[in-house]
Amino acid sequence: MLPPRSYMTEYAIDIVNVTKRYADHTAVRDLTLRVPKGSVYGLLGPNGAGKTTTIRMILNIIAPDSGKIHIFGRPSNDPKITERLGYLPEERGLYRKMQVRRVLKFLAELKGVRGKDADRRIDEWLVRLSLKTPEKDWGLSKIDELSRGMQQKVQFIGTLLHDPDLVILDEPFSGLDPINSQALKDTVVELKKRGKTVIFSTHLMDNAERLCDSVCIIARGEKVLDGTVTSVKEEHGQRNIALALEGDGISGVAAILRDHSLVKRADDSNRFFEIEMAPGADPQALLRRIVESGAAVQRFEMIQPSLHQIFLQKVGATGVEEGMTGHG
């Protein structure tokens, strides 16, 4: 239990000992985490880990069975908080037969942005996310005439039109192609530069590692790791090696990587491997074995473990499999 504290706070989100149950299933168990203002914070975990349930409690869509949630120092059920929040749900929902601009105008008005101010903001966002170009104004099209990626950008715009201080994105990269993913990443970075707080849930570790200041990993409804990306990676040591190979000889390396006197764990991506050395093993001995096998070594470098590797260590294959069902 954390000690009592003043809620004139440096935290955008402050969750203390929160639990949520559905019948005999505990979706979130005794969760405590704090998201600093002006940060990009990743809520990570396999599907069904409790990420979406946590977000719904933050948004006061559902209430926790126990524990407390404060947003910008106020209880999460305070109506004054709502206008400072922007939420992009995992399950997208737009009026498919409506014109894009009409949908966005409706969403803006729900948040108190009206008239010419709403039109100006809509126009700025359409241009910023390439939905309005000199060749084409997709704002004049109906939602069902847009690609899936474009529809997601429209919903993203709807999330931001009222200029919220806290933006919550639930699996925002799901289904996006590389170009649209980059547009979303650029917008997240820009929001942070403007002092906004962004929290997003994802099971895509590469995106989290590149974007987040801090992360929390949840598995089976419980927090298993929490901290800045830098401190999390430092805490898990520097006994990892990035190995890249080319040409012939790759098949011969597989047997070497199964030698548990040298290698504790290896993540095999065909030509690229992230290797965790066995306790006491000499990296130079591993390199000699690989070279002697005839493999052409393109890269052999001591590195900090990736978030992906840390996730596998902390959650494990069993946790991932168990997390594929049940409440999110």
C-alpha positions, 0 to 999 in steps of 0.5 A: 500500500502506498502512503497517503499523498496530496492530489495536487500532483505531478501525475496525470494518472494515479492508480492505487491498489485497484482490483476489478472482478467479473464473476469468478474472473479477476481481470485486474488484481491490486494494480498500482501505477503512476503516469507522470504528466507530459510523458508517453506511457505504455501499458503492455501485455498479451491480449486479455491481460487486463489492459482494456479493463484498466483503461475503462476504469481510468475513464470511469466507464466501469468502476473498480471493486476496490482501490482508487484512481485519480486523474490530474489529482481528481477522482476519475468519476469527477465530471470536470475531468471528462473534457480533459480526456481523449479516448481512442477505443480498441473497437473502432466505431464510426457512422459508415454512411455519414460524410467524414466532416459531418462525423468529425463535427458531431464528435467535436460538438460532443466535446463542446467544440462548435461552429467555425472553431470546429471546422478550422480544427477539422481542416487542420487535422485532415491536412496534417494526417493527409486526408486532405491534399491538393488532389483529394479532400477525403473529408467530403467522402463517406466513411465507408468509402475510406480504407481501414487505415483512413477510417482509423485516422478519422477516429484518431482525429475525433479523439484529438479535436477538443485538444485533450490534456490526456490522450488514451489510445487502446491498441492504436497501431492495430491494422495500420500499414507502415505509412499510417503507423508512422503518421500516428507515431509522429502525432504522438511525439508532437503531443508530448512536445506540447506537454500532453500525456499519452498512454497507450496499450499495445502488445507490439513491443517495438512500438513501445520501445521506440515511443514510450518514456515508461512502461508497465507490463501486465499479465493475467491482471497483475503488474509484473514490471513498471518503470522507465524504458531505460531503467527496465532495460538496465535492470535486466542486465547487459548479457544479451547479444545481437547476432546477424548472419548472411549467406550460407552457414545459418543452419549450423548456428542453430545447434550452437545456440542450443548449447545451454552452457553458452546460451540461456535463450535465443530469439530466432528471427531467421537471419537475426538473433537476440541471444541471452548468454548463460550465466558465466558464459564467455561471449568470445567463446560463442563468437569463435564457435559461430565463426568456426561453423562457417557462418558469415557474421554481419553483426555481433554486439553486446546489447541491452535486452529489447522490450520484446525479450524482457516481455518474454522473460517476464510473461513467458509463453504460458502467460501469453497463451493464457492471456489470449482469452478472457476480459481485456 
